[in-house]
Amino acid sequence: LRFIGIVLESIGCLLTVECYKDLSCVLVNLAIRNLLDDATAKKILFENLGLLNLHWNPHISSPLRLCLHVLQAGLRDPNSGVVQASRRALTCLEPILHPTSPALYIPVMNEEEMRRSVSKLLGSRKTEDDDDDNDDVEVDEDTGMDQSNEATMTTTKV
């Protein structure tokens, strides 16, 4: 178990998907099924569960949810070493669980919104669908804004 911890800490995110999946299955199953009786081995196992989620492979989903339940159960273990290892692992995972800044949210645009954005960026007139509906609308080539109500502004044609 100590060797697995060293591997996870040093090259955990560089492991192949198969190796990472195998290691995570072994560690999570050992913890969930409570197969270890030795307190020292349990302590190392809980440390490894924390490392497993800190250094995860980006090509596979992290076993964070499963590990959280096991680490929280480890807080109630009769051995103080296991409790400390669980607490340390949960403390290290805190920034992942509760980030200090919100995640970047980029809304997905539908096709019509994409066409409007592209036409504004390229400085062209409105898309063909809009031309059918509003034939007399003038669009400023620089800003992409509707200029039909402003007499002072003129459109430039490319």
MOZI-V782591 format. One line per field, one symbol per residue. phi: phi as a letter, one per 40 degrees, with the letter a starting at -180 (. if undefined). psi: psi as a letter, one per 20 degrees, with the letter a starting at -180 (. if undefined). burial: # if it has 16 or more other ideal C-beta (glycine too) atoms within 10 Angstrom, else .. A space follows every 50 residues. Layout:
phi: ???
psi: ???
burial: ???
//
This chain:
phi: .cccccccccbdccccdccccccccccccdcccfcbbccccccccccccc cdccbccccacccccccccccccccbcccccccccccccccccdcccbcc bcccbbccccccccccccccccgccccdcccccbcccbbcccbgccbccb cccbcbbc
psi: hggggggghgkgiiqrggggggghgggghgggiliphphghgghghghhg hhhhmqpijqqqkggghggghhhhhjqhphhgggggggghghighhhnqh qqqpooqpqrhghggggghghikrarrhghhhgnhjpppphghjqpjhio hhpqqpp.
burial: #..##.##...#..#....##.##..##.##....#.....######### #######....###.###.##..#..#....#####..##..#....... ..............##..#.....##...#.......####..#..#... ........
//
